[in-house]
């Protein structure tokens, strides 16, 4: 091969390498742009879903107050808001465990039933829970459920399992659970893991039965609150495969100054739709 052919071959290789490099760069830019578009779309969906869920929640809360409705048990409400069909679950916070008041035996049962901890670990964590909250009482107690993460034996997985079932706003003075508002997982707790009993009570509640029998639950775990602090869980479908879940806790007694309620806390997440 003469020198001219060699130079031509080197030049051709350089051109091919340049073209390949440009292809990689262009591909990377296109991929980044697509990812950015997807991210922007997700943020837009979350923002829209949150706004719709919050608006539907406040509209329903207004209607409940205007109609002087009394919550008898957890209920599902279909709400139409700005052309969107929103399903909202309404429950009193008395169905959740108040981290500042719930007694140790009930905490231990929660940790074994919901967090699925071995009995010895559940007992240790429940004892830390009680001791730490007692030390917080002079300053007003815990103000957020996230403060449970300060417990030495509390890891994130355990907290994540407990988080939907705890509050700092229960109306039950002794920190016990009102079974008429307890989520299914909490019904399993106050039945001490008797799933059929919990399922029967849940079915009776969903049917709207009067005088629901709670005698087969652990009586030391159940109480009754004022039903004035309420959680609204709104679900708004966004796109083809996701929904935004908006949780809003309101004190329906009001905040004074003409405000119909007091906002206790709000949060939201975007989650995939699960096919039936």
MARVEXKE-980761 format. One record per residue (C-alpha): x, y, z; residue number from 1; residue in three letters; chain. Coordinates in nm, 2 decimals, decimal comma, padded with zeros to 4 digits. Example, Ala and Ser with C-alpha at 12.3 -4.5 7.8 and 13.67 -1.06 7.14 Angstrom:
2
NODE      x      y      z   n res chain
NODE  01,23 -00,45  00,78   1 ALA     A
NODE  01,37 -00,11  00,71   2 SER     A
***
This chain:
276
NODE      x      y      z   n res chain
NODE  00,00  00,00  00,00   1 UNK     A
NODE  00,15  00,34 -00,10   2 UNK     A
NODE  00,16  00,64  00,12   3 UNK     A
NODE -00,14  00,81 -00,05   4 UNK     A
NODE -00,36  00,51  00,01   5 UNK     A
NODE -00,25  00,50  00,38   6 UNK     A
NODE -00,33  00,86  00,42   7 UNK     A
NODE -00,67  00,81  00,26   8 UNK     A
NODE -00,74  00,52  00,49   9 UNK     A
NODE -00,65  00,72  00,80  10 UNK     A
NODE -00,87  01,00  00,68  11 UNK     A
NODE -01,16  00,77  00,62  12 UNK     A
NODE -01,12  00,62  00,97  13 UNK     A
NODE -01,11  00,96  01,12  14 UNK     A
NODE -01,43  01,06  00,94  15 UNK     A
NODE -01,61  00,75  01,05  16 UNK     A
NODE -01,50  00,80  01,41  17 UNK     A
NODE -01,62  01,16  01,39  18 UNK     A
NODE -01,95  01,06  01,25  19 UNK     A
NODE -01,99  00,79  01,52  20 UNK     A
NODE -01,90  01,04  01,79  21 UNK     A
NODE -02,15  01,29  01,65  22 UNK     A
NODE -02,41  01,02  01,65  23 UNK     A
NODE -02,35  00,95  02,01  24 UNK     A
NODE -02,36  01,31  02,10  25 UNK     A
NODE -02,68  01,37  01,91  26 UNK     A
NODE -02,84  01,06  02,06  27 UNK     A
NODE -02,74  01,18  02,41  28 UNK     A
NODE -02,89  01,52  02,34  29 UNK     A
NODE -03,22  01,37  02,21  30 UNK     A
NODE -03,24  01,13  02,50  31 UNK     A
NODE -03,18  01,41  02,75  32 UNK     A
NODE -03,45  01,62  02,58  33 UNK     A
NODE -03,69  01,33  02,59  34 UNK     A
NODE -03,62  01,28  02,96  35 UNK     A
NODE -03,67  01,65  03,02  36 UNK     A
NODE -04,00  01,64  02,84  37 UNK     A
NODE -04,11  01,34  03,05  38 UNK     A
NODE -04,00  01,52  03,37  39 UNK     A
NODE -04,19  01,84  03,28  40 UNK     A
NODE -04,50  01,63  03,19  41 UNK     A
NODE -04,48  01,45  03,52  42 UNK     A
NODE -04,45  01,78  03,71  43 UNK     A
NODE -04,74  01,92  03,52  44 UNK     A
NODE -04,96  01,62  03,59  45 UNK     A
NODE -04,87  01,63  03,96  46 UNK     A
NODE -04,94  02,00  03,98  47 UNK     A
NODE -05,28  01,97  03,80  48 UNK     A
NODE -05,38  01,66  04,00  49 UNK     A
NODE -05,29  01,82  04,33  50 UNK     A
NODE -05,49  02,13  04,24  51 UNK     A
NODE -05,79  01,93  04,14  52 UNK     A
NODE -05,77  01,71  04,44  53 UNK     A
NODE -05,73  02,00  04,68  54 UNK     A
NODE -06,01  02,20  04,52  55 UNK     A
NODE -06,25  01,90  04,53  56 UNK     A
NODE -06,16  01,84  04,89  57 UNK     A
NODE -06,24  02,20  05,00  58 UNK     A
NODE -06,56  02,19  04,80  59 UNK     A
NODE -06,67  01,87  04,98  60 UNK     A
NODE -06,56  02,00  05,32  61 UNK     A
NODE -06,78  02,31  05,26  62 UNK     A
NODE -07,08  02,10  05,16  63 UNK     A
NODE -07,04  01,88  05,47  64 UNK     A
NODE -07,03  02,18  05,70  65 UNK     A
NODE -07,31  02,36  05,52  66 UNK     A
NODE -07,53  02,05  05,55  67 UNK     A
NODE -07,43  02,01  05,92  68 UNK     A
NODE -07,35  01,65  05,84  69 UNK     A
NODE -07,22  01,42  06,11  70 UNK     A
NODE -06,97  01,15  06,02  71 UNK     A
NODE -07,08  00,81  06,15  72 UNK     A
NODE -06,80  00,61  05,98  73 UNK     A
NODE -06,55  00,63  05,70  74 UNK     A
NODE -06,73  00,72  05,38  75 UNK     A
NODE -06,65  00,75  05,00  76 UNK     A
NODE -06,78  01,05  04,82  77 UNK     A
NODE -06,78  01,10  04,44  78 UNK     A
NODE -06,71  01,46  04,37  79 UNK     A
NODE -06,73  01,64  04,03  80 UNK     A
NODE -06,48  01,93  04,01  81 UNK     A
NODE -06,39  02,13  03,70  82 UNK     A
NODE -06,51  01,85  03,48  83 UNK     A
NODE -06,31  01,59  03,67  84 UNK     A
NODE -06,46  01,30  03,86  85 UNK     A
NODE -06,28  01,27  04,20  86 UNK     A
NODE -06,32  01,00  04,45  87 UNK     A
NODE -06,27  01,12  04,81  88 UNK     A
NODE -06,25  00,91  05,12  89 UNK     A
NODE -06,35  01,09  05,44  90 UNK     A
NODE -06,25  00,96  05,78  91 UNK     A
NODE -06,21  01,10  06,13  92 UNK     A
NODE -05,85  01,10  06,26  93 UNK     A
NODE -05,98  00,90  06,56  94 UNK     A
NODE -05,93  00,59  06,34  95 UNK     A
NODE -05,55  00,64  06,36  96 UNK     A
NODE -05,30  00,60  06,64  97 UNK     A
NODE -05,20  00,93  06,80  98 UNK     A
NODE -04,82  00,90  06,86  99 UNK     A
NODE -04,84  01,12  07,17 100 UNK     A
NODE -05,11  00,92  07,34 101 UNK     A
NODE -05,14  00,56  07,22 102 UNK     A
NODE -05,06  00,32  07,50 103 UNK     A
NODE -04,77  00,08  07,48 104 UNK     A
NODE -04,96 -00,25  07,43 105 UNK     A
NODE -05,14 -00,09  07,13 106 UNK     A
NODE -04,81  00,04  06,99 107 UNK     A
NODE -04,65 -00,31  07,03 108 UNK     A
NODE -04,95 -00,46  06,84 109 UNK     A
NODE -04,91 -00,21  06,56 110 UNK     A
NODE -04,54 -00,28  06,53 111 UNK     A
NODE -04,60 -00,65  06,50 112 UNK     A
NODE -04,92 -00,64  06,28 113 UNK     A
NODE -04,84 -00,34  06,05 114 UNK     A
NODE -04,46 -00,31  06,06 115 UNK     A
NODE -04,42 -00,69  06,08 116 UNK     A
NODE -04,15 -00,67  06,34 117 UNK     A
NODE -04,06 -00,97  06,55 118 UNK     A
NODE -04,22 -00,95  06,90 119 UNK     A
NODE -03,90 -00,87  07,08 120 UNK     A
NODE -03,81 -00,59  06,84 121 UNK     A
NODE -04,16 -00,45  06,86 122 UNK     A
NODE -04,14 -00,45  07,24 123 UNK     A
NODE -03,81 -00,27  07,24 124 UNK     A
NODE -03,92 -00,01  06,99 125 UNK     A
NODE -04,25  00,05  07,17 126 UNK     A
NODE -04,06  00,10  07,50 127 UNK     A
NODE -03,83  00,36  07,33 128 UNK     A
NODE -04,14  00,52  07,18 129 UNK     A
NODE -04,31  00,57  07,52 130 UNK     A
NODE -03,99  00,68  07,70 131 UNK     A
NODE -03,90  00,94  07,43 132 UNK     A
NODE -04,25  01,09  07,41 133 UNK     A
NODE -04,26  01,13  07,79 134 UNK     A
NODE -03,93  01,33  07,77 135 UNK     A
NODE -04,10  01,55  07,51 136 UNK     A
NODE -04,41  01,63  07,71 137 UNK     A
NODE -04,26  01,94  07,89 138 UNK     A
NODE -04,22  02,10  07,55 139 UNK     A
NODE -04,57  02,01  07,42 140 UNK     A
NODE -04,50  01,66  07,28 141 UNK     A
NODE -04,43  01,56  06,93 142 UNK     A
NODE -04,57  01,80  06,66 143 UNK     A
NODE -04,51  01,57  06,36 144 UNK     A
NODE -04,52  01,20  06,30 145 UNK     A
NODE -04,18  01,23  06,12 146 UNK     A
NODE -04,02  01,28  06,47 147 UNK     A
NODE -04,06  00,91  06,52 148 UNK     A
NODE -03,75  00,87  06,30 149 UNK     A
NODE -03,55  01,00  06,60 150 UNK     A
NODE -03,61  00,67  06,79 151 UNK     A
NODE -03,29  00,47  06,79 152 UNK     A
NODE -03,46  00,14  06,68 153 UNK     A
NODE -03,68  00,31  06,41 154 UNK     A
NODE -03,56  00,25  06,06 155 UNK     A
NODE -03,71  00,41  05,74 156 UNK     A
NODE -03,89  00,09  05,63 157 UNK     A
NODE -04,07  00,06  05,96 158 UNK     A
NODE -04,16  00,42  05,97 159 UNK     A
NODE -04,29  00,40  05,60 160 UNK     A
NODE -04,52  00,12  05,70 161 UNK     A
NODE -04,66  00,30  06,00 162 UNK     A
NODE -04,68  00,65  05,85 163 UNK     A
NODE -05,03  00,61  05,70 164 UNK     A
NODE -05,18  00,50  06,03 165 UNK     A
NODE -05,04  00,75  06,28 166 UNK     A
NODE -05,12  01,11  06,36 167 UNK     A
NODE -05,07  01,39  06,61 168 UNK     A
NODE -05,43  01,51  06,59 169 UNK     A
NODE -05,66  01,24  06,72 170 UNK     A
NODE -05,96  01,34  06,92 171 UNK     A
NODE -05,96  01,03  07,14 172 UNK     A
NODE -05,82  01,15  07,47 173 UNK     A
NODE -05,66  00,82  07,56 174 UNK     A
NODE -05,50  00,75  07,22 175 UNK     A
NODE -05,72  00,45  07,14 176 UNK     A
NODE -05,87  00,37  06,81 177 UNK     A
NODE -06,23  00,43  06,69 178 UNK     A
NODE -06,31  00,12  06,48 179 UNK     A
NODE -06,58  00,30  06,28 180 UNK     A
NODE -06,30  00,51  06,12 181 UNK     A
NODE -06,00  00,27  06,14 182 UNK     A
NODE -05,84  00,18  05,80 183 UNK     A
NODE -05,83 -00,20  05,72 184 UNK     A
NODE -05,48 -00,23  05,86 185 UNK     A
NODE -05,58 -00,07  06,19 186 UNK     A
NODE -05,88 -00,30  06,21 187 UNK     A
NODE -05,64 -00,59  06,19 188 UNK     A
NODE -05,44 -00,43  06,48 189 UNK     A
NODE -05,74 -00,38  06,71 190 UNK     A
NODE -05,87 -00,73  06,64 191 UNK     A
NODE -05,52 -00,86  06,74 192 UNK     A
NODE -05,46 -01,00  06,39 193 UNK     A
NODE -05,80 -01,17  06,36 194 UNK     A
NODE -05,85 -01,10  05,99 195 UNK     A
NODE -06,20 -01,25  05,95 196 UNK     A
NODE -06,33 -01,03  06,24 197 UNK     A
NODE -06,17 -00,72  06,09 198 UNK     A
NODE -06,31 -00,80  05,74 199 UNK     A
NODE -06,66 -00,85  05,88 200 UNK     A
NODE -06,66 -00,51  06,06 201 UNK     A
NODE -06,52 -00,34  05,74 202 UNK     A
NODE -06,80 -00,50  05,53 203 UNK     A
NODE -07,07 -00,39  05,79 204 UNK     A
NODE -06,92 -00,04  05,78 205 UNK     A
NODE -06,92 -00,02  05,41 206 UNK     A
NODE -07,28 -00,13  05,39 207 UNK     A
NODE -07,37  00,15  05,64 208 UNK     A
NODE -07,51 -00,09  05,90 209 UNK     A
NODE -07,64  00,07  06,22 210 UNK     A
NODE -07,51 -00,05  06,55 211 UNK     A
NODE -07,20 -00,23  06,42 212 UNK     A
NODE -07,08 -00,50  06,66 213 UNK     A
NODE -06,73 -00,43  06,79 214 UNK     A
NODE -06,75 -00,68  07,08 215 UNK     A
NODE -06,50 -00,92  06,91 216 UNK     A
NODE -06,23 -00,65  06,90 217 UNK     A
NODE -05,97 -00,61  07,17 218 UNK     A
NODE -06,17 -00,38  07,40 219 UNK     A
NODE -05,85 -00,23  07,56 220 UNK     A
NODE -05,76 -00,09  07,21 221 UNK     A
NODE -06,09  00,08  07,11 222 UNK     A
NODE -06,22  00,42  07,20 223 UNK     A
NODE -06,43  00,71  07,07 224 UNK     A
NODE -06,33  01,06  06,97 225 UNK     A
NODE -06,51  01,38  06,87 226 UNK     A
NODE -06,50  01,31  06,49 227 UNK     A
NODE -06,41  01,68  06,43 228 UNK     A
NODE -06,06  01,63  06,29 229 UNK     A
NODE -06,10  01,48  05,96 230 UNK     A
NODE -05,88  01,33  05,68 231 UNK     A
NODE -05,98  01,38  05,32 232 UNK     A
NODE -05,81  01,14  05,08 233 UNK     A
NODE -05,87  01,25  04,71 234 UNK     A
NODE -05,76  01,04  04,41 235 UNK     A
NODE -05,73  01,21  04,07 236 UNK     A
NODE -05,64  01,01  03,76 237 UNK     A
NODE -05,38  01,19  03,55 238 UNK     A
NODE -05,26  01,06  03,21 239 UNK     A
NODE -05,32  00,70  03,11 240 UNK     A
NODE -05,14  00,52  03,39 241 UNK     A
NODE -05,11  00,74  03,70 242 UNK     A
NODE -05,31  00,91  03,97 243 UNK     A
NODE -05,24  01,18  04,22 244 UNK     A
NODE -05,33  01,11  04,58 245 UNK     A
NODE -05,39  01,42  04,80 246 UNK     A
NODE -05,42  01,39  05,17 247 UNK     A
NODE -05,57  01,68  05,36 248 UNK     A
NODE -05,63  01,68  05,74 249 UNK     A
NODE -05,88  01,95  05,86 250 UNK     A
NODE -06,01  02,06  06,20 251 UNK     A
NODE -06,37  02,11  06,11 252 UNK     A
NODE -06,44  02,32  06,42 253 UNK     A
NODE -06,28  02,61  06,25 254 UNK     A
NODE -05,99  02,85  06,32 255 UNK     A
NODE -06,19  03,16  06,41 256 UNK     A
NODE -06,19  03,49  06,22 257 UNK     A
NODE -06,46  03,35  05,98 258 UNK     A
NODE -06,25  03,06  05,86 259 UNK     A
NODE -06,46  02,75  05,82 260 UNK     A
NODE -06,18  02,50  05,92 261 UNK     A
NODE -05,82  02,48  06,03 262 UNK     A
NODE -05,57  02,31  05,80 263 UNK     A
NODE -05,37  02,06  06,00 264 UNK     A
NODE -05,15  01,92  05,73 265 UNK     A
NODE -05,15  01,82  05,36 266 UNK     A
NODE -04,94  01,60  05,14 267 UNK     A
NODE -04,96  01,44  04,80 268 UNK     A
NODE -04,80  01,17  04,59 269 UNK     A
NODE -04,82  01,04  04,23 270 UNK     A
NODE -04,87  00,67  04,19 271 UNK     A
NODE -04,92  00,42  03,91 272 UNK     A
NODE -05,27  00,29  03,84 273 UNK     A
NODE -05,31 -00,08  03,93 274 UNK     A
NODE -05,52 -00,27  03,68 275 UNK     A
NODE -05,81 -00,46  03,83 276 UNK     A
***
